[in-house]
Amino acid sequence: MSALFNFHSFLTVILLGICACTYFKMQFPAVLEQRTGFRGFFWKAARIGERLSPWVSVGCFMMGVSIIFF
């Protein structure tokens, strides 16, 4: 089953994508300057990670707990 049809896997992919884009933007800010097009999607994901970092970190923690125990 792919991640698109399993809701738990879909949330895992989204959270990991947001965290990865935020980390990548902090390390190489010039790469994610473009706000439109294909790279604009990654800029938006990095922006979500920057602005909602407490909620994203809680989501990543809960995801880790659910993967370990369930």
N, C-alpha and C positions, 0 to 999 in steps of 0.2 A: 504494500500500500504506500502510495507516495505521500509527501508532506502536505499536499494540497487537499487531500481527502480526510486526513486525520487531524482533528483540531489541536490536539496536544503537540503533535509534531510541527504544525503550522505556527503555533505560538513560540515554540523553541527556535525555529528558523528566524522568525521576526525579531525576537529578543537578541539572538546572537548577531543578526545583521546590524541592528541598531548599535550594539556594543562595539562591534568591529569597525563600523563606520566612524563612530565617535573616537575610538582609539587611533584610527588611521588619520583622521583630521587633526588630532593633537600632535601626531608625529610629523606629518607632511601637510601643512595647511594649504600650500599652493596647489596641490593636486585637486582638492575639492572646492575650488573657488567658483567654478561654473555652477550657476543655479538653474540652468535650463537643460533640457535634453536628457540623455541617459545618465550622465554624471550628476545631474540635478537631483535624481532620486536618492543617490548616496549622500548628497549634501543635506537633503531634507531629513534623512535618517540620522545623520550626525547631529543635526540641529535638535531633533527630538531627544537624543541622548544627552546633549548639553543642557537643555532646559528642563527636562524631566528626570534628571539623573537620580534623585532619591526614589522615584517610582520605578524607574528602570532597574535599579539595583535591587529593590524589593522583589520585582518580578523575576529577576535572575536568581535570587536566593530561593524563592518559592519554586521555581522551575527545577533547580538543583535538588531541593528536598523531595519534590514529587518524582524525579527520575531515580533518586537513590532508594526511596522507600516504597514506591508504587509501581 
